[in-house]
Amino acid sequence: MKASILDLRRRMPDILMALERRGSVIIFYRGKDRGILTPLSGGTEASLDDLLSDPAFGLWKDREEYADPVAAVRRMRKRRYAL
C-alpha cells in the first residue's frame, strides 16, 4: 500500500488494517519515498524481549548524572546562556 502524509491523518484505519494483513505501507511526502511502515514480526512481547536484550539498552544506567531523569532533562533543556 502507498500512503501520503495526508493519508496518514485521514485514512489511518485503512493503514492499520493493511498492517494487520501483514502488508507494508510506503510513506510518500511531496511525491518522494520517505519511509516504510512494516508490521511487527512476532507481536509486542517478542519485540520487547528483543529490545531488552539489545546491548545498548541500559548503557548509561550506572551514570550518576542520570540517576534522577527529571533533573537530567531539566539540565538539558536549560538555556546555555542568559540574555
N, CA, C and O atoms as a CHARMM CRD file, in Angstrom:
* protein
*
  332
    1    1 MET  N      0.84100  -1.16800   0.00000 PROA 1      0.00000
    2    1 MET  CA     0.00000   0.00000   0.00000 PROA 1      0.00000
    3    1 MET  C      0.88600   1.23000   0.00000 PROA 1      0.00000
    4    1 MET  O      1.96800   1.22700   0.58800 PROA 1      0.00000
    5    2 LYS  N      0.42900   2.27000  -0.65300 PROA 2      0.00000
    6    2 LYS  CA     1.14100   3.54200  -0.66800 PROA 2      0.00000
    7    2 LYS  C      0.27000   4.57700   0.01800 PROA 2      0.00000
    8    2 LYS  O     -0.94800   4.58600  -0.16300 PROA 2      0.00000
    9    3 ALA  N      0.88300   5.45000   0.80700 PROA 3      0.00000
   10    3 ALA  CA     0.13800   6.46900   1.53500 PROA 3      0.00000
   11    3 ALA  C      0.95800   7.74800   1.61700 PROA 3      0.00000
   12    3 ALA  O      2.17700   7.72000   1.78800 PROA 3      0.00000
   13    4 SER  N      0.26300   8.85900   1.49100 PROA 4      0.00000
   14    4 SER  CA     0.92000  10.14800   1.66600 PROA 4      0.00000
   15    4 SER  C      0.79500  10.56800   3.12000 PROA 4      0.00000
   16    4 SER  O      0.14500   9.89500   3.92000 PROA 4      0.00000
   17    5 ILE  N      1.41700  11.67100   3.44900 PROA 5      0.00000
   18    5 ILE  CA     1.32600  12.18900   4.80500 PROA 5      0.00000
   19    5 ILE  C     -0.13000  12.51700   5.13900 PROA 5      0.00000
   20    5 ILE  O     -0.57900  12.27800   6.26000 PROA 5      0.00000
   21    6 LEU  N     -0.85500  13.05400   4.18500 PROA 6      0.00000
   22    6 LEU  CA    -2.26200  13.36700   4.40000 PROA 6      0.00000
   23    6 LEU  C     -3.07800  12.09500   4.62000 PROA 6      0.00000
   24    6 LEU  O     -4.00400  12.08600   5.43100 PROA 6      0.00000
   25    7 ASP  N     -2.74000  11.02300   3.90400 PROA 7      0.00000
   26    7 ASP  CA    -3.42600   9.74700   4.10600 PROA 7      0.00000
   27    7 ASP  C     -3.22400   9.21900   5.51700 PROA 7      0.00000
   28    7 ASP  O     -4.12100   8.59000   6.07800 PROA 7      0.00000
   29    8 LEU  N     -2.05000   9.46800   6.09800 PROA 8      0.00000
   30    8 LEU  CA    -1.80600   9.02500   7.46600 PROA 8      0.00000
   31    8 LEU  C     -2.79700   9.66400   8.42800 PROA 8      0.00000
   32    8 LEU  O     -3.21700   9.03600   9.40000 PROA 8      0.00000
   33    9 ARG  N     -3.16600  10.89900   8.16400 PROA 9      0.00000
   34    9 ARG  CA    -4.12300  11.58700   9.02400 PROA 9      0.00000
   35    9 ARG  C     -5.54900  11.15200   8.74700 PROA 9      0.00000
   36    9 ARG  O     -6.32700  10.94000   9.67600 PROA 9      0.00000
   37   10 ARG  N     -5.89700  11.01800   7.47700 PROA 10     0.00000
   38   10 ARG  CA    -7.29600  10.80300   7.11900 PROA 10     0.00000
   39   10 ARG  C     -7.69900   9.34500   6.97500 PROA 10     0.00000
   40   10 ARG  O     -8.87600   9.01700   7.12900 PROA 10     0.00000
   41   11 ARG  N     -6.75200   8.46600   6.68400 PROA 11     0.00000
   42   11 ARG  CA    -7.08900   7.06900   6.42200 PROA 11     0.00000
   43   11 ARG  C     -6.33600   6.10700   7.32500 PROA 11     0.00000
   44   11 ARG  O     -5.97400   5.01100   6.89800 PROA 11     0.00000
   45   12 MET  N     -6.09800   6.50000   8.55700 PROA 12     0.00000
   46   12 MET  CA    -5.34600   5.66300   9.48400 PROA 12     0.00000
   47   12 MET  C     -5.98900   4.29200   9.69700 PROA 12     0.00000
   48   12 MET  O     -5.25300   3.30800   9.77000 PROA 12     0.00000
   49   13 PRO  N     -7.32600   4.16200   9.80000 PROA 13     0.00000
   50   13 PRO  CA    -7.89700   2.81100   9.94700 PROA 13     0.00000
   51   13 PRO  C     -7.53700   1.87700   8.78500 PROA 13     0.00000
   52   13 PRO  O     -7.27800   0.69300   9.00000 PROA 13     0.00000
   53   14 ASP  N     -7.52000   2.40900   7.55100 PROA 14     0.00000
   54   14 ASP  CA    -7.14200   1.58400   6.39800 PROA 14     0.00000
   55   14 ASP  C     -5.68000   1.16500   6.47100 PROA 14     0.00000
   56   14 ASP  O     -5.33100   0.03600   6.12600 PROA 14     0.00000
   57   15 ILE  N     -4.83700   2.07100   6.91800 PROA 15     0.00000
   58   15 ILE  CA    -3.41300   1.76900   7.02500 PROA 15     0.00000
   59   15 ILE  C     -3.17400   0.71400   8.10300 PROA 15     0.00000
   60   15 ILE  O     -2.37200  -0.20000   7.91500 PROA 15     0.00000
   61   16 LEU  N     -3.87200   0.84400   9.23100 PROA 16     0.00000
   62   16 LEU  CA    -3.73800  -0.15400  10.29000 PROA 16     0.00000
   63   16 LEU  C     -4.24500  -1.52300   9.84700 PROA 16     0.00000
   64   16 LEU  O     -3.67600  -2.54700  10.22600 PROA 16     0.00000
   65   17 MET  N     -5.32100  -1.54800   9.04100 PROA 17     0.00000
   66   17 MET  CA    -5.81600  -2.83300   8.54000 PROA 17     0.00000
   67   17 MET  C     -4.81100  -3.46500   7.58500 PROA 17     0.00000
   68   17 MET  O     -4.65200  -4.68600   7.57500 PROA 17     0.00000
   69   18 ALA  N     -4.12800  -2.64600   6.77900 PROA 18     0.00000
   70   18 ALA  CA    -3.09700  -3.18200   5.89100 PROA 18     0.00000
   71   18 ALA  C     -1.95600  -3.78800   6.69500 PROA 18     0.00000
   72   18 ALA  O     -1.41200  -4.82400   6.31400 PROA 18     0.00000
   73   19 LEU  N     -1.59000  -3.15500   7.79700 PROA 19     0.00000
   74   19 LEU  CA    -0.53900  -3.70800   8.65300 PROA 19     0.00000
   75   19 LEU  C     -0.99900  -4.99200   9.33500 PROA 19     0.00000
   76   19 LEU  O     -0.20100  -5.91100   9.51800 PROA 19     0.00000
   77   20 GLU  N     -2.26900  -5.07000   9.71100 PROA 20     0.00000
   78   20 GLU  CA    -2.79200  -6.30100  10.31000 PROA 20     0.00000
   79   20 GLU  C     -2.78200  -7.45500   9.31900 PROA 20     0.00000
   80   20 GLU  O     -2.64400  -8.61300   9.71200 PROA 20     0.00000
   81   21 ARG  N     -2.92700  -7.14300   8.03500 PROA 21     0.00000
   82   21 ARG  CA    -2.87000  -8.17800   6.99400 PROA 21     0.00000
   83   21 ARG  C     -1.43200  -8.50900   6.61700 PROA 21     0.00000
   84   21 ARG  O     -1.18800  -9.18600   5.61800 PROA 21     0.00000
   85   22 ARG  N     -0.46300  -8.02200   7.43200 PROA 22     0.00000
   86   22 ARG  CA     0.96700  -8.27500   7.24500 PROA 22     0.00000
   87   22 ARG  C      1.52000  -7.59500   5.99500 PROA 22     0.00000
   88   22 ARG  O      2.50000  -8.06900   5.42000 PROA 22     0.00000
   89   23 GLY  N      0.91200  -6.50100   5.57000 PROA 23     0.00000
   90   23 GLY  CA     1.41100  -5.75500   4.42400 PROA 23     0.00000
   91   23 GLY  C      2.24300  -4.56400   4.86500 PROA 23     0.00000
   92   23 GLY  O      2.12000  -4.09500   5.99600 PROA 23     0.00000
   93   24 SER  N      3.07400  -4.08800   3.98700 PROA 24     0.00000
   94   24 SER  CA     3.89000  -2.90900   4.26300 PROA 24     0.00000
   95   24 SER  C      3.22200  -1.68200   3.66100 PROA 24     0.00000
   96   24 SER  O      2.47000  -1.78800   2.69200 PROA 24     0.00000
   97   25 VAL  N      3.49900  -0.52200   4.23600 PROA 25     0.00000
   98   25 VAL  CA     2.94700   0.73800   3.75500 PROA 25     0.00000
   99   25 VAL  C      4.11200   1.66200   3.43600 PROA 25     0.00000
  100   25 VAL  O      4.93600   1.95500   4.30200 PROA 25     0.00000
  101   26 ILE  N      4.17500   2.11700   2.19600 PROA 26     0.00000
  102   26 ILE  CA     5.22500   3.05300   1.77200 PROA 26     0.00000
  103   26 ILE  C      4.69000   4.46400   1.98300 PROA 26     0.00000
  104   26 ILE  O      3.60300   4.79600   1.51000 PROA 26     0.00000
  105   27 ILE  N      5.45000   5.29100   2.69100 PROA 27     0.00000
  106   27 ILE  CA     5.04600   6.65700   3.00500 PROA 27     0.00000
  107   27 ILE  C      5.69200   7.61000   2.00400 PROA 27     0.00000
  108   27 ILE  O      6.90000   7.56300   1.77500 PROA 27     0.00000
  109   28 PHE  N      4.86600   8.47800   1.40900 PROA 28     0.00000
  110   28 PHE  CA     5.32900   9.47300   0.45600 PROA 28     0.00000
  111   28 PHE  C      5.16200  10.86400   1.03500 PROA 28     0.00000
  112   28 PHE  O      4.20900  11.13800   1.76400 PROA 28     0.00000
  113   29 TYR  N      6.09400  11.73400   0.70600 PROA 29     0.00000
  114   29 TYR  CA     5.98200  13.14400   1.05900 PROA 29     0.00000
  115   29 TYR  C      6.40700  13.94600  -0.15500 PROA 29     0.00000
  116   29 TYR  O      7.54100  13.83800  -0.62200 PROA 29     0.00000
  117   30 ARG  N      5.49700  14.74400  -0.65600 PROA 30     0.00000
  118   30 ARG  CA     5.71500  15.53300  -1.87100 PROA 30     0.00000
  119   30 ARG  C      6.16200  14.66500  -3.04000 PROA 30     0.00000
  120   30 ARG  O      7.02600  15.05500  -3.82500 PROA 30     0.00000
  121   31 GLY  N      5.56200  13.48800  -3.14200 PROA 31     0.00000
  122   31 GLY  CA     5.80600  12.60300  -4.27200 PROA 31     0.00000
  123   31 GLY  C      7.05900  11.75600  -4.18600 PROA 31     0.00000
  124   31 GLY  O      7.36200  11.02000  -5.12500 PROA 31     0.00000
  125   32 LYS  N      7.79100  11.83700  -3.09700 PROA 32     0.00000
  126   32 LYS  CA     9.01500  11.04900  -2.95500 PROA 32     0.00000
  127   32 LYS  C      8.88700  10.08100  -1.78500 PROA 32     0.00000
  128   32 LYS  O      8.24600  10.38800  -0.78000 PROA 32     0.00000
  129   33 ASP  N      9.50100   8.91000  -1.92500 PROA 33     0.00000
  130   33 ASP  CA     9.50400   7.92800  -0.84300 PROA 33     0.00000
  131   33 ASP  C     10.22400   8.50500   0.36600 PROA 33     0.00000
  132   33 ASP  O     11.31300   9.06600   0.24100 PROA 33     0.00000
  133   34 ARG  N      9.60800   8.36400   1.54200 PROA 34     0.00000
  134   34 ARG  CA    10.23200   8.84400   2.77000 PROA 34     0.00000
  135   34 ARG  C     10.44400   7.73800   3.78000 PROA 34     0.00000
  136   34 ARG  O     11.34300   7.83700   4.61500 PROA 34     0.00000
  137   35 GLY  N      9.64300   6.68600   3.72800 PROA 35     0.00000
  138   35 GLY  CA     9.80800   5.61900   4.70400 PROA 35     0.00000
  139   35 GLY  C      8.85400   4.47800   4.43900 PROA 35     0.00000
  140   35 GLY  O      7.98900   4.55300   3.56600 PROA 35     0.00000
  141   36 ILE  N      9.02900   3.42000   5.21100 PROA 36     0.00000
  142   36 ILE  CA     8.19000   2.23400   5.09000 PROA 36     0.00000
  143   36 ILE  C      7.71200   1.82900   6.47600 PROA 36     0.00000
  144   36 ILE  O      8.50700   1.72000   7.41000 PROA 36     0.00000
  145   37 LEU  N      6.41700   1.60900   6.60100 PROA 37     0.00000
  146   37 LEU  CA     5.84400   1.04200   7.82100 PROA 37     0.00000
  147   37 LEU  C      5.69400  -0.45300   7.58800 PROA 37     0.00000
  148   37 LEU  O      5.08500  -0.87600   6.60500 PROA 37     0.00000
  149   38 THR  N      6.24200  -1.24100   8.48100 PROA 38     0.00000
  150   38 THR  CA     6.11500  -2.69200   8.36100 PROA 38     0.00000
  151   38 THR  C      5.52100  -3.24200   9.65000 PROA 38     0.00000
  152   38 THR  O      5.75000  -2.68300  10.72200 PROA 38     0.00000
  153   39 PRO  N      4.76900  -4.32100   9.56200 PROA 39     0.00000
  154   39 PRO  CA     4.17900  -4.89300  10.77600 PROA 39     0.00000
  155   39 PRO  C      5.24400  -5.54600  11.64400 PROA 39     0.00000
  156   39 PRO  O      6.29600  -5.95700  11.15300 PROA 39     0.00000
  157   40 LEU  N      4.96200  -5.63600  12.93300 PROA 40     0.00000
  158   40 LEU  CA     5.86100  -6.33500  13.84400 PROA 40     0.00000
  159   40 LEU  C      5.89300  -7.80700  13.47300 PROA 40     0.00000
  160   40 LEU  O      4.88200  -8.37900  13.06600 PROA 40     0.00000
  161   41 SER  N      7.05500  -8.41000  13.61700 PROA 41     0.00000
  162   41 SER  CA     7.19500  -9.79900  13.18000 PROA 41     0.00000
  163   41 SER  C      6.56400 -10.78900  14.13800 PROA 41     0.00000
  164   41 SER  O      5.88400 -11.71300  13.69400 PROA 41     0.00000
  165   42 GLY  N      6.76500 -10.62700  15.43300 PROA 42     0.00000
  166   42 GLY  CA     6.28100 -11.63600  16.35800 PROA 42     0.00000
  167   42 GLY  C      5.34600 -11.12200  17.42300 PROA 42     0.00000
  168   42 GLY  O      5.07100 -11.84200  18.38200 PROA 42     0.00000
  169   43 GLY  N      4.85200  -9.92700  17.30000 PROA 43     0.00000
  170   43 GLY  CA     3.98700  -9.38100  18.32400 PROA 43     0.00000
  171   43 GLY  C      4.74700  -8.47300  19.26600 PROA 43     0.00000
  172   43 GLY  O      5.97100  -8.36900  19.19000 PROA 43     0.00000
  173   44 THR  N      4.03100  -7.82700  20.13900 PROA 44     0.00000
  174   44 THR  CA     4.62700  -6.84500  21.03400 PROA 44     0.00000
  175   44 THR  C      5.59300  -7.47800  22.02400 PROA 44     0.00000
  176   44 THR  O      6.64900  -6.91000  22.30300 PROA 44     0.00000
  177   45 GLU  N      5.25000  -8.64300  22.55800 PROA 45     0.00000
  178   45 GLU  CA     6.11300  -9.26200  23.55800 PROA 45     0.00000
  179   45 GLU  C      7.46300  -9.64800  22.96900 PROA 45     0.00000
  180   45 GLU  O      8.49700  -9.46500  23.61200 PROA 45     0.00000
  181   46 ALA  N      7.46100 -10.17600  21.75700 PROA 46     0.00000
  182   46 ALA  CA     8.72000 -10.58100  21.13100 PROA 46     0.00000
  183   46 ALA  C      9.61000  -9.36900  20.86100 PROA 46     0.00000
  184   46 ALA  O     10.82100  -9.43300  21.07300 PROA 46     0.00000
  185   47 SER  N      9.02700  -8.27500  20.39800 PROA 47     0.00000
  186   47 SER  CA     9.84500  -7.10600  20.10300 PROA 47     0.00000
  187   47 SER  C     10.37000  -6.47000  21.39400 PROA 47     0.00000
  188   47 SER  O     11.46900  -5.91400  21.40700 PROA 47     0.00000
  189   48 LEU  N      9.59300  -6.54700  22.47900 PROA 48     0.00000
  190   48 LEU  CA    10.06900  -6.02200  23.75800 PROA 48     0.00000
  191   48 LEU  C     11.24300  -6.84600  24.27100 PROA 48     0.00000
  192   48 LEU  O     12.20200  -6.28700  24.80300 PROA 48     0.00000
  193   49 ASP  N     11.18100  -8.15600  24.12000 PROA 49     0.00000
  194   49 ASP  CA    12.30200  -9.00400  24.51800 PROA 49     0.00000
  195   49 ASP  C     13.54700  -8.69000  23.68700 PROA 49     0.00000
  196   49 ASP  O     14.66100  -8.67100  24.21100 PROA 49     0.00000
  197   50 ASP  N     13.35000  -8.44600  22.39700 PROA 50     0.00000
  198   50 ASP  CA    14.47700  -8.08400  21.54000 PROA 50     0.00000
  199   50 ASP  C     15.09200  -6.76600  21.99300 PROA 50     0.00000
  200   50 ASP  O     16.31300  -6.61000  21.99600 PROA 50     0.00000
  201   51 LEU  N     14.24100  -5.82100  22.37400 PROA 51     0.00000
  202   51 LEU  CA    14.73100  -4.52800  22.83200 PROA 51     0.00000
  203   51 LEU  C     15.52400  -4.66800  24.12800 PROA 51     0.00000
  204   51 LEU  O     16.60200  -4.09000  24.26800 PROA 51     0.00000
  205   52 LEU  N     14.99300  -5.43000  25.06400 PROA 52     0.00000
  206   52 LEU  CA    15.66700  -5.58000  26.35500 PROA 52     0.00000
  207   52 LEU  C     16.98600  -6.33900  26.24000 PROA 52     0.00000
  208   52 LEU  O     17.88800  -6.13300  27.05200 PROA 52     0.00000
  209   53 SER  N     17.10900  -7.20500  25.25100 PROA 53     0.00000
  210   53 SER  CA    18.34500  -7.96400  25.10000 PROA 53     0.00000
  211   53 SER  C     19.39500  -7.21800  24.26400 PROA 53     0.00000
  212   53 SER  O     20.52500  -7.68800  24.12700 PROA 53     0.00000
  213   54 ASP  N     19.02900  -6.07500  23.71400 PROA 54     0.00000
  214   54 ASP  CA    19.96700  -5.29500  22.92200 PROA 54     0.00000
  215   54 ASP  C     21.08800  -4.76800  23.81300 PROA 54     0.00000
  216   54 ASP  O     20.80800  -4.29900  24.91600 PROA 54     0.00000
  217   55 PRO  N     22.34900  -4.82800  23.37600 PROA 55     0.00000
  218   55 PRO  CA    23.45400  -4.37200  24.21700 PROA 55     0.00000
  219   55 PRO  C     23.41000  -2.88300  24.55500 PROA 55     0.00000
  220   55 PRO  O     23.99700  -2.46800  25.55400 PROA 55     0.00000
  221   56 ALA  N     22.73000  -2.07300  23.74800 PROA 56     0.00000
  222   56 ALA  CA    22.66900  -0.64200  24.02000 PROA 56     0.00000
  223   56 ALA  C     21.62500  -0.29700  25.07300 PROA 56     0.00000
  224   56 ALA  O     21.64000   0.81200  25.60600 PROA 56     0.00000
  225   57 PHE  N     20.71300  -1.22900  25.38800 PROA 57     0.00000
  226   57 PHE  CA    19.68500  -0.95800  26.39700 PROA 57     0.00000
  227   57 PHE  C     20.34000  -0.88500  27.77500 PROA 57     0.00000
  228   57 PHE  O     21.04600  -1.80600  28.18500 PROA 57     0.00000
  229   58 GLY  N     20.10000   0.20700  28.47800 PROA 58     0.00000
  230   58 GLY  CA    20.67400   0.37500  29.81000 PROA 58     0.00000
  231   58 GLY  C     22.14200   0.74700  29.79200 PROA 58     0.00000
  232   58 GLY  O     22.84800   0.54700  30.78000 PROA 58     0.00000
  233   59 LEU  N     22.60400   1.28400  28.68500 PROA 59     0.00000
  234   59 LEU  CA    24.01700   1.61200  28.52400 PROA 59     0.00000
  235   59 LEU  C     24.50300   2.60600  29.57700 PROA 59     0.00000
  236   59 LEU  O     25.62900   2.49600  30.06200 PROA 59     0.00000
  237   60 TRP  N     23.65900   3.57100  29.93200 PROA 60     0.00000
  238   60 TRP  CA    24.06400   4.60800  30.87300 PROA 60     0.00000
  239   60 TRP  C     23.38400   4.45300  32.22600 PROA 60     0.00000
  240   60 TRP  O     23.24900   5.44000  32.94900 PROA 60     0.00000
  241   61 LYS  N     22.95800   3.26700  32.59000 PROA 61     0.00000
  242   61 LYS  CA    22.22000   3.08800  33.84300 PROA 61     0.00000
  243   61 LYS  C     23.07500   3.37500  35.07200 PROA 61     0.00000
  244   61 LYS  O     22.52700   3.69500  36.12700 PROA 61     0.00000
  245   62 ASP  N     24.38600   3.27200  34.97300 PROA 62     0.00000
  246   62 ASP  CA    25.26100   3.48500  36.12700 PROA 62     0.00000
  247   62 ASP  C     25.80400   4.91000  36.22000 PROA 62     0.00000
  248   62 ASP  O     26.55900   5.21600  37.14300 PROA 62     0.00000
  249   63 ARG  N     25.44400   5.77200  35.30000 PROA 63     0.00000
  250   63 ARG  CA    25.95600   7.14200  35.33200 PROA 63     0.00000
  251   63 ARG  C     25.20100   7.96500  36.36600 PROA 63     0.00000
  252   63 ARG  O     23.97100   7.99100  36.37100 PROA 63     0.00000
  253   64 GLU  N     25.93900   8.63000  37.23500 PROA 64     0.00000
  254   64 GLU  CA    25.34400   9.36100  38.34900 PROA 64     0.00000
  255   64 GLU  C     24.50700  10.55000  37.89100 PROA 64     0.00000
  256   64 GLU  O     23.49100  10.85900  38.51500 PROA 64     0.00000
  257   65 GLU  N     24.91000  11.22400  36.81500 PROA 65     0.00000
  258   65 GLU  CA    24.15900  12.40300  36.38200 PROA 65     0.00000
  259   65 GLU  C     22.78000  12.05000  35.82800 PROA 65     0.00000
  260   65 GLU  O     21.94100  12.93500  35.66100 PROA 65     0.00000
  261   66 TYR  N     22.53000  10.76600  35.54000 PROA 66     0.00000
  262   66 TYR  CA    21.22000  10.33500  35.06000 PROA 66     0.00000
  263   66 TYR  C     20.45100   9.53000  36.09700 PROA 66     0.00000
  264   66 TYR  O     19.47300   8.86200  35.76100 PROA 66     0.00000
  265   67 ALA  N     20.87900   9.58300  37.34800 PROA 67     0.00000
  266   67 ALA  CA    20.16800   8.87000  38.41300 PROA 67     0.00000
  267   67 ALA  C     18.77000   9.45800  38.60300 PROA 67     0.00000
  268   67 ALA  O     17.81600   8.72300  38.85800 PROA 67     0.00000
  269   68 ASP  N     18.64600  10.78100  38.48000 PROA 68     0.00000
  270   68 ASP  CA    17.34800  11.44200  38.53400 PROA 68     0.00000
  271   68 ASP  C     17.02000  11.91800  37.11700 PROA 68     0.00000
  272   68 ASP  O     17.52600  12.95800  36.69400 PROA 68     0.00000
  273   69 PRO  N     16.17900  11.17900  36.36600 PROA 69     0.00000
  274   69 PRO  CA    15.93800  11.52800  34.96800 PROA 69     0.00000
  275   69 PRO  C     15.26800  12.88200  34.78800 PROA 69     0.00000
  276   69 PRO  O     15.54400  13.57800  33.81100 PROA 69     0.00000
  277   70 VAL  N     14.39700  13.26800  35.70900 PROA 70     0.00000
  278   70 VAL  CA    13.71400  14.55800  35.58400 PROA 70     0.00000
  279   70 VAL  C     14.72100  15.69500  35.67700 PROA 70     0.00000
  280   70 VAL  O     14.67100  16.63400  34.88200 PROA 70     0.00000
  281   71 ALA  N     15.62600  15.62100  36.63100 PROA 71     0.00000
  282   71 ALA  CA    16.65100  16.65700  36.77100 PROA 71     0.00000
  283   71 ALA  C     17.58700  16.66600  35.56400 PROA 71     0.00000
  284   71 ALA  O     18.02300  17.73300  35.13200 PROA 71     0.00000
  285   72 ALA  N     17.89600  15.50900  35.02300 PROA 72     0.00000
  286   72 ALA  CA    18.77600  15.43900  33.85000 PROA 72     0.00000
  287   72 ALA  C     18.12900  16.10700  32.64600 PROA 72     0.00000
  288   72 ALA  O     18.79900  16.81600  31.89500 PROA 72     0.00000
  289   73 VAL  N     16.84100  15.88800  32.45700 PROA 73     0.00000
  290   73 VAL  CA    16.14000  16.52800  31.33200 PROA 73     0.00000
  291   73 VAL  C     16.07400  18.03200  31.54300 PROA 73     0.00000
  292   73 VAL  O     16.23700  18.79900  30.59400 PROA 73     0.00000
  293   74 ARG  N     15.83800  18.46000  32.77100 PROA 74     0.00000
  294   74 ARG  CA    15.81100  19.90400  33.03800 PROA 74     0.00000
  295   74 ARG  C     17.16300  20.54100  32.75800 PROA 74     0.00000
  296   74 ARG  O     17.22700  21.65400  32.23600 PROA 74     0.00000
  297   75 ARG  N     18.24200  19.85000  33.09900 PROA 75     0.00000
  298   75 ARG  CA    19.57900  20.38200  32.79400 PROA 75     0.00000
  299   75 ARG  C     19.78900  20.47700  31.29200 PROA 75     0.00000
  300   75 ARG  O     20.37300  21.44700  30.81000 PROA 75     0.00000
  301   76 MET  N     19.32100  19.48500  30.54800 PROA 76     0.00000
  302   76 MET  CA    19.49800  19.51300  29.09300 PROA 76     0.00000
  303   76 MET  C     18.69200  20.63300  28.44800 PROA 76     0.00000
  304   76 MET  O     19.12600  21.23000  27.46300 PROA 76     0.00000
  305   77 ARG  N     17.52700  20.91400  29.00200 PROA 77     0.00000
  306   77 ARG  CA    16.65300  21.92800  28.41100 PROA 77     0.00000
  307   77 ARG  C     16.97500  23.33500  28.89300 PROA 77     0.00000
  308   77 ARG  O     16.45700  24.30300  28.33800 PROA 77     0.00000
  309   78 LYS  N     17.80500  23.46900  29.89800 PROA 78     0.00000
  310   78 LYS  CA    18.15700  24.76800  30.45600 PROA 78     0.00000
  311   78 LYS  C     18.90800  25.58600  29.40900 PROA 78     0.00000
  312   78 LYS  O     19.72300  25.06200  28.64900 PROA 78     0.00000
  313   79 ARG  N     18.62100  26.83600  29.39000 PROA 79     0.00000
  314   79 ARG  CA    19.31000  27.71400  28.43000 PROA 79     0.00000
  315   79 ARG  C     20.78000  27.77900  28.76500 PROA 79     0.00000
  316   79 ARG  O     21.15800  27.85600  29.93400 PROA 79     0.00000
  317   80 ARG  N     21.58700  27.74900  27.76600 PROA 80     0.00000
  318   80 ARG  CA    23.01900  27.76100  27.96900 PROA 80     0.00000
  319   80 ARG  C     23.53000  29.11900  28.43300 PROA 80     0.00000
  320   80 ARG  O     24.36600  29.20700  29.33200 PROA 80     0.00000
  321   81 TYR  N     23.02900  30.14700  27.82300 PROA 81     0.00000
  322   81 TYR  CA    23.48800  31.49400  28.16200 PROA 81     0.00000
  323   81 TYR  C     22.29500  32.34600  28.55600 PROA 81     0.00000
  324   81 TYR  O     21.24500  32.27900  27.91800 PROA 81     0.00000
  325   82 ALA  N     22.44400  33.12100  29.57000 PROA 82     0.00000
  326   82 ALA  CA    21.38000  34.06000  29.96100 PROA 82     0.00000
  327   82 ALA  C     21.49000  35.29300  29.09500 PROA 82     0.00000
  328   82 ALA  O     22.58600  35.76200  28.78500 PROA 82     0.00000
  329   83 LEU  N     20.33800  35.81000  28.70900 PROA 83     0.00000
  330   83 LEU  CA    20.32400  37.03300  27.86800 PROA 83     0.00000
  331   83 LEU  C     20.27600  38.27100  28.68600 PROA 83     0.00000
  332   83 LEU  O     20.25900  39.37300  28.13700 PROA 83     0.00000
